[in-house]
Amino acid sequence: MKYLEVTALFSLFFSFSSGFAFSNLNMNHCTLKVSSLNVNGMCEPVKRSKVLQLLKESQSDIILLQETHSFSLNEWEGASYCSFLSNYSAGTAILINKGFTGTVSPFHISDDGRLVALDIDYGGSQLRVVSIYAPNISSDRKFFFSRLSDHLSVLRNNIVGGDFIDFI
């Protein structure tokens, strides 16, 4: 597991193709815990249950998931925002802890399982949180990243996390 603490928030990008990444963001005397995990599929019921239990135990406010291979995450006790492609590939999601006190509004949910972007107001800060799962094919990946700025905000602080497929 990897941890990152940020005291001044402007734009934050983090990417780990395996493992669990945590980021504690301190904003106006409020802390926001953001986690990211490539789950490599959540269709199998036992694995799905174990992953959701791990995520619950992480006590993260916001969780970015990649390679979900799942249309929805109805078992999650909080809010879930999912972009789905198939039961065999892609899929990204943002999960919001049921105890989270911020305001969440969907900004963009792609139809190809690659991107979910939410606008979140929390602790006096306005955020755009983006979960991505970049394409494996180099030409597709270059095009994907050339369009990523379309989903970022100039008025909000951006948090972008996910599986960048070694782009950075």
Phi, psi and omega in degrees: 000144181238143183236147178215130176242131182239128180263331176242126186253120172235278172234133181234126176237132173218145184214129173219121183281347173211157181090181185246126180251136178239148173219123174259119183252124178261119183225120175045049178070015175241144177248136179241122180259117181245134179234154177223139181210129169273112187270350178051047176098136179227028181279326182287124189303319182293314179298315180304313180297317180294318180295314180297325177294317177302316181295320178298317181292337180292341181055034177282146175285318183227133181234127177258126181242146176230155181056047181288328183053034187219137181289321181211166177232061185299336181288340180297132185285340177261203178276148176224139179233116190237140169246126191237140172246300179203174177285358185240349182203158175058202183100127175221155183208158168236125177254139178246127179301142183297337179269001182294132186259002179281174177257130184240132175227129176296135175258308179206133173234112184290160179261010182245011178074020186249339188205137169228129179232130180236146169263129184229130173252123184205132174058032181081003179250146175253122186239151164243118180252126184234127173253128181234151169229100186290150177294152179283327184282128188306312182295321177294321181295317179298317178296317179304311182288334176292338181258356183300324181298339176297339185254001177265163183245142172267348182259344182242159172284135184259135170237118180238125179218163176146204180256106183273359182051052177059029179287321186282000000 
